[in-house]
Amino acid sequence: MHTRRRVYIAYTGGTIGMARQGDGSYAPARGYLEELMAALPELRDPRAPAYTVHEYPTLRDSATMTPREWTAIAEDIAASYEAYDGFVVLHGTDTMAYTASALAFMLRDLRKPIVLTGAQIPLCELRSDGRENLITALLIAAHEAIPEVCLSFGSRLLRGCRSVKVNASGLDAFASPNFPPLAQVGIGIEVDRHLVLPAPAADAPLQVQPIGDDVRIGALRLFPGISAAMLAAVLAPLQGLVLETYGSGNGPATDPAFVGALAEASAGGVVIVSCTQCLRGRVDLEAYATGTGLARAGVISGYDLTAEAALAKLYYLFAAGYSPEAVRDLMGQSLRGELTRPGTP
């Protein structure tokens, strides 16, 4: 007798399970998502996996997510890891790429698919993208041998730590600007197998790296006229900073006070990672004098890391107890397929 595959659904909140309020707005409602799912005939089809919904005690708009919630999700998955074939995390879209990136680093030696998804339109509405996103995520989590944290939305399955939100209202709301999709979702689900990371050894246990409240990471986007005083104030309490620079890694390198603030923080152990503000492309700190000036001040290249992945990776590395010198080295290495250095596959 054929045994149905089993999928664990971690329901953290977000638009997908919200209910319409009397004033026309949407808000989470306890038990409502599971009620909606029970009414979907597709999920009663014998080809669909069996599923368990774990509704979190506080259903969050993803704008309120913090590393504390990342840790709760990671530990939740680890606690149920052996009992299920795959995992779906239902999450709001605003910070979904951050959570997908964080989980990719926090969950080491992953052998089963973890698929984040959600919706732009609540599942309760007549025209909801949530229905297709949910069914697709369940099928991928149940049946595809993808030992990665992924993000499934619209017509694409993306590597979680390569994903960014690119559209506030469109139904194909996410993209992977510097890496191809792991799968295209159309009439079928076509997985590009050569892009999928290899599975760890079968006897390798899943490891979780929690992120505590003591890790201090920040992000700052350069803009014309940014002052050295502002930069210094941002850097002062931090262990690591994602500096979103212009183009291929350029910044106001002719401003001695600005460069001095970077150099002082770097010498004091702050890891400053340059990521491009551009949607596509990579940082090359050797391309222009305004980039080499930042490099001389101690800024390191994030290559083609997304800002979301760079932030999550800094959180992960400092939480794991690495020294600033080791963090600088590891930020330039691909740990979960999150970056590609020039001259490497």
C-alpha positions as CSV (number, residue, x, y, z in Angstrom):
1,M,0.0,0.0,0.0
2,H,1.3,3.4,-1.0
3,T,2.1,5.6,2.0
4,R,1.4,9.3,1.6
5,R,4.4,11.6,2.1
6,R,4.2,13.8,5.2
7,V,4.8,17.6,5.3
8,Y,5.1,19.8,8.3
9,I,3.7,23.3,7.9
10,A,5.1,26.0,10.1
11,Y,2.5,28.8,10.0
12,T,4.2,31.9,11.2
13,G,1.7,34.4,9.9
14,G,1.5,36.7,6.8
15,T,-1.1,37.6,4.3
16,I,-1.9,34.0,3.2
17,G,-3.9,33.2,6.3
18,M,-5.4,36.6,7.1
19,A,-9.2,37.2,7.4
20,R,-11.1,40.2,6.1
21,Q,-12.1,42.6,8.9
22,G,-15.2,44.7,9.2
23,D,-13.3,47.8,8.0
24,G,-12.1,46.0,4.9
25,S,-8.5,45.4,6.2
26,Y,-6.9,42.1,6.7
27,A,-5.6,40.6,10.0
28,P,-4.5,37.1,11.2
29,A,-7.2,35.0,12.8
30,R,-6.4,31.9,14.9
31,G,-7.5,28.6,13.3
32,Y,-8.6,30.4,10.1
33,L,-5.9,29.1,7.8
34,E,-6.4,25.5,8.7
35,E,-10.2,25.9,8.2
36,L,-9.5,27.3,4.7
37,M,-7.1,24.5,3.9
38,A,-9.6,21.8,5.0
39,A,-12.0,23.2,2.4
40,L,-9.6,22.9,-0.5
41,P,-10.5,19.8,-2.6
42,E,-7.0,19.7,-4.0
43,L,-5.6,18.9,-0.5
44,R,-7.9,15.9,-0.2
45,D,-6.6,14.4,-3.4
46,P,-4.7,11.2,-2.6
47,R,-1.7,12.5,-4.6
48,A,-1.4,15.4,-2.2
49,P,0.8,14.8,0.9
50,A,-0.6,14.4,4.4
51,Y,0.2,17.6,6.3
52,T,0.3,18.9,9.9
53,V,-0.2,22.6,10.5
54,H,1.6,24.1,13.4
55,E,0.1,27.6,14.0
56,Y,2.5,29.7,15.9
57,P,1.2,31.3,19.1
58,T,1.7,34.8,17.7
59,L,0.9,35.1,14.0
60,R,3.1,37.8,12.7
61,D,3.1,40.3,9.9
62,S,6.6,39.6,8.6
63,A,7.6,43.3,9.1
64,T,7.9,42.4,12.8
65,M,10.2,39.4,12.3
66,T,13.5,39.4,14.2
67,P,16.4,36.9,14.6
68,R,14.5,35.6,17.7
69,E,11.8,34.4,15.3
70,W,14.3,32.9,12.9
71,T,15.7,30.8,15.8
72,A,12.2,29.7,16.8
73,I,11.4,28.5,13.3
74,A,14.8,26.7,12.9
75,E,14.3,24.9,16.3
76,D,10.7,24.1,15.4
77,I,11.8,22.4,12.2
78,A,14.6,20.5,14.0
79,A,12.2,19.2,16.6
80,S,10.0,17.7,13.9
81,Y,12.7,16.8,11.5
82,E,12.7,13.0,11.7
83,A,8.9,12.7,11.5
84,Y,8.4,14.4,8.2
85,D,9.6,14.2,4.6
86,G,9.6,18.0,4.0
87,F,8.7,21.3,5.5
88,V,6.7,24.4,4.4
89,V,7.1,27.7,6.2
90,L,4.2,30.0,5.6
91,H,5.5,33.6,6.0
92,G,4.7,37.2,5.1
93,T,6.3,38.4,2.0
94,D,8.0,41.6,3.2
95,T,10.9,39.8,5.0
96,M,10.5,36.3,3.6
97,A,13.9,36.6,1.8
98,Y,15.6,37.5,5.0
99,T,14.1,34.5,6.8
100,A,14.9,32.2,3.9
101,S,18.5,33.4,3.9
102,A,18.8,33.0,7.7
103,L,17.4,29.5,7.8
104,A,19.8,28.4,5.1
105,F,22.7,29.3,7.3
106,M,21.2,28.3,10.6
107,L,20.3,24.7,9.5
108,R,23.4,22.8,8.7
109,D,23.6,19.3,7.1
110,L,20.0,19.7,5.8
111,R,18.8,16.6,3.9
112,K,15.2,17.5,3.4
113,P,13.5,20.4,1.5
114,I,12.3,23.4,3.4
115,V,10.1,25.6,1.3
116,L,9.0,29.2,2.3
117,T,6.0,30.6,0.6
118,G,3.0,32.9,1.2
119,A,0.7,35.1,-0.8
120,Q,0.1,38.6,-2.0
121,I,-3.7,38.0,-1.8
122,P,-5.2,36.2,1.2
123,L,-6.4,32.6,0.7
124,C,-9.9,33.7,1.7
125,E,-10.3,35.8,-1.4
126,L,-11.7,34.6,-4.8
127,R,-8.5,35.6,-6.6
128,S,-5.7,34.4,-4.3
129,D,-2.2,33.4,-5.4
130,G,-2.0,31.7,-2.0
131,R,-3.8,28.6,-3.3
132,E,-1.3,27.8,-6.0
133,N,1.7,28.8,-3.9
134,L,0.6,26.6,-1.1
135,I,-0.1,23.5,-3.2
136,T,3.2,23.9,-5.1
137,A,5.2,24.3,-1.9
138,L,3.5,21.2,-0.5
139,L,4.3,19.1,-3.6
140,I,7.9,20.3,-3.7
141,A,8.4,19.6,0.0
142,A,6.9,16.2,-0.3
143,H,8.3,14.9,-3.5
144,E,11.5,16.7,-4.6
145,A,14.9,15.7,-3.4
146,I,16.2,19.3,-2.8
147,P,18.3,19.4,0.5
148,E,18.0,23.2,0.7
149,V,16.0,26.1,2.1
150,C,14.0,27.4,-0.9
151,L,11.5,30.1,-1.6
152,S,8.6,29.1,-3.9
153,F,6.5,31.9,-5.2
154,G,4.6,32.3,-8.5
155,S,6.3,30.4,-11.3
156,R,9.8,29.9,-9.7
157,L,11.5,28.0,-7.0
158,L,14.5,29.9,-5.7
159,R,17.5,29.2,-3.5
160,G,16.5,30.9,-0.3
161,C,19.8,32.7,0.2
162,R,19.7,34.0,-3.3
163,S,16.2,35.5,-3.2
164,V,15.0,39.1,-3.0
165,K,11.5,40.6,-3.1
166,V,11.3,42.7,-6.2
167,N,7.6,43.6,-6.5
168,A,5.3,44.9,-3.8
169,S,2.0,44.0,-5.6
170,G,2.9,41.6,-8.5
171,L,2.2,37.9,-8.1
172,D,5.8,36.9,-9.2
173,A,7.0,39.0,-6.3
174,F,10.5,37.3,-5.8
175,A,13.6,37.0,-8.0
176,S,17.0,35.5,-7.8
177,P,19.0,38.2,-9.6
178,N,22.4,36.5,-9.7
179,F,21.6,32.8,-9.8
180,P,19.1,30.8,-11.9
181,P,15.9,29.4,-10.3
182,L,16.2,25.9,-8.9
183,A,12.9,25.0,-10.7
184,Q,10.4,26.5,-13.0
185,V,6.7,26.0,-12.1
186,G,4.4,25.6,-15.1
187,I,2.4,22.6,-16.4
188,G,4.9,20.6,-14.4
189,I,7.6,21.4,-11.8
190,E,10.9,21.2,-13.7
191,V,13.8,21.1,-11.3
192,D,17.3,22.0,-12.7
193,R,19.1,19.2,-10.9
194,H,22.7,20.4,-11.6
195,L,21.9,23.6,-9.6
196,V,20.8,21.8,-6.5
197,L,23.3,21.5,-3.7
198,P,24.5,18.0,-2.9
199,A,22.9,16.3,0.1
200,P,25.2,15.7,3.2
201,A,26.0,12.2,4.4
202,A,22.9,10.2,5.3
203,D,24.1,9.9,8.9
204,A,24.9,13.6,9.3
205,P,22.5,15.0,12.0
206,L,20.8,18.3,11.4
207,Q,22.5,21.0,13.3
208,V,20.9,24.3,14.4
209,Q,22.8,27.5,15.1
210,P,20.5,29.8,17.2
211,I,21.0,33.6,17.0
212,G,20.9,35.3,20.4
213,D,20.0,38.8,21.2
214,D,23.7,39.7,21.8
215,V,24.6,39.6,18.1
216,R,24.7,43.1,16.8
217,I,24.5,43.4,13.0
218,G,23.3,46.4,10.9
219,A,22.8,47.6,7.4
220,L,23.3,51.0,5.8
221,R,22.6,52.1,2.3
222,L,24.9,54.8,0.9
223,F,23.3,58.0,-0.5
224,P,24.8,61.2,-1.9
225,G,25.6,63.5,1.1
226,I,25.9,60.8,3.7
227,S,28.1,62.1,6.5
228,A,31.0,60.5,8.3
229,A,29.3,61.3,11.6
230,M,26.2,59.3,10.7
231,L,28.4,56.4,9.5
232,A,30.4,56.5,12.7
233,A,27.2,56.5,14.8
234,V,25.8,53.5,12.9
235,L,29.1,51.6,13.3
236,A,29.7,52.3,16.9
237,P,27.5,49.5,18.5
238,L,28.0,46.9,15.8
239,Q,29.9,43.7,15.2
240,G,29.1,43.6,11.5
241,L,27.7,46.0,8.9
242,V,26.3,45.4,5.4
243,L,27.2,48.5,3.5
244,E,25.1,48.9,0.4
245,T,27.5,50.7,-2.0
246,Y,27.1,52.1,-5.4
247,G,27.6,50.1,-8.6
248,S,30.5,47.6,-8.2
249,G,31.3,48.7,-4.7
250,N,32.0,52.4,-4.9
251,G,31.6,55.0,-2.2
252,P,32.8,58.5,-1.1
253,A,36.5,57.3,-0.8
254,T,37.8,60.9,-1.3
255,D,36.2,62.0,2.0
256,P,38.9,61.5,4.6
257,A,36.5,61.5,7.5
258,F,34.2,59.0,5.9
259,V,37.1,56.6,5.1
260,G,38.5,57.2,8.6
261,A,35.3,56.1,10.2
262,L,35.4,52.9,8.2
263,A,39.1,52.3,9.0
264,E,38.6,52.9,12.7
265,A,35.7,50.6,13.0
266,S,37.4,47.9,10.9
267,A,40.5,48.1,13.0
268,G,38.3,47.7,16.1
269,G,36.9,44.4,14.9
270,V,33.8,45.5,13.0
271,V,33.3,43.4,9.8
272,I,32.1,45.7,7.0
273,V,30.8,43.9,3.9
274,S,30.1,45.8,0.7
275,C,27.1,44.7,-1.3
276,T,25.9,46.5,-4.4
277,Q,22.7,48.6,-4.4
278,C,22.1,47.3,-7.9
279,L,19.6,44.4,-8.4
280,R,22.1,42.4,-10.5
281,G,25.8,42.2,-10.7
282,R,28.6,41.9,-8.1
283,V,31.0,44.0,-6.0
284,D,34.5,44.4,-7.4
285,L,36.5,46.7,-5.1
286,E,39.4,46.7,-7.5
287,A,37.5,48.1,-10.4
288,Y,37.5,51.8,-9.5
289,A,39.6,54.1,-7.2
290,T,36.4,54.8,-5.1
291,G,36.2,51.0,-4.4
292,T,39.9,50.5,-3.7
293,G,39.7,53.3,-1.2
294,L,37.0,51.5,0.7
295,A,39.0,48.3,0.6
296,R,42.1,50.0,2.0
297,A,39.9,51.1,4.9
298,G,39.0,47.5,5.7
299,V,35.8,47.0,3.8
300,I,35.5,43.5,2.3
301,S,33.7,42.4,-0.9
302,G,30.4,40.7,-0.7
303,Y,30.7,39.7,-4.3
304,D,27.2,38.8,-5.6
305,L,25.6,38.3,-2.2
306,T,22.2,39.8,-1.8
307,A,22.0,42.3,1.0
308,E,19.5,40.0,2.8
309,A,21.9,37.0,2.6
310,A,24.9,39.2,3.7
311,L,23.0,40.3,6.8
312,A,21.8,36.8,7.7
313,K,25.3,35.4,7.1
314,L,26.9,38.0,9.4
315,Y,24.3,37.1,12.1
316,Y,25.0,33.4,11.7
317,L,28.8,33.7,11.8
318,F,29.0,35.9,14.8
319,A,26.4,33.8,16.6
320,A,28.5,30.7,15.9
321,G,31.4,32.4,17.8
322,Y,33.8,33.1,15.0
323,S,36.4,35.9,15.5
324,P,36.2,39.0,13.3
325,E,39.2,37.7,11.3
326,A,37.4,34.4,10.6
327,V,34.2,36.1,9.8
328,R,36.0,38.3,7.2
329,D,37.4,35.1,5.6
330,L,34.1,33.1,5.6
331,M,32.1,36.0,4.2
332,G,34.0,35.5,1.0
333,Q,33.4,31.7,0.9
334,S,30.2,30.0,-0.3
335,L,28.8,28.1,2.6
336,R,25.2,27.4,1.3
337,G,25.5,28.4,-2.4
338,E,24.9,32.0,-1.5
339,L,27.6,33.6,-3.6
340,T,29.8,33.0,-6.6
341,R,33.4,34.4,-6.6
342,P,35.0,35.3,-10.0
343,G,36.7,32.3,-11.5
344,T,34.6,29.7,-9.5
345,P,31.6,27.7,-10.7
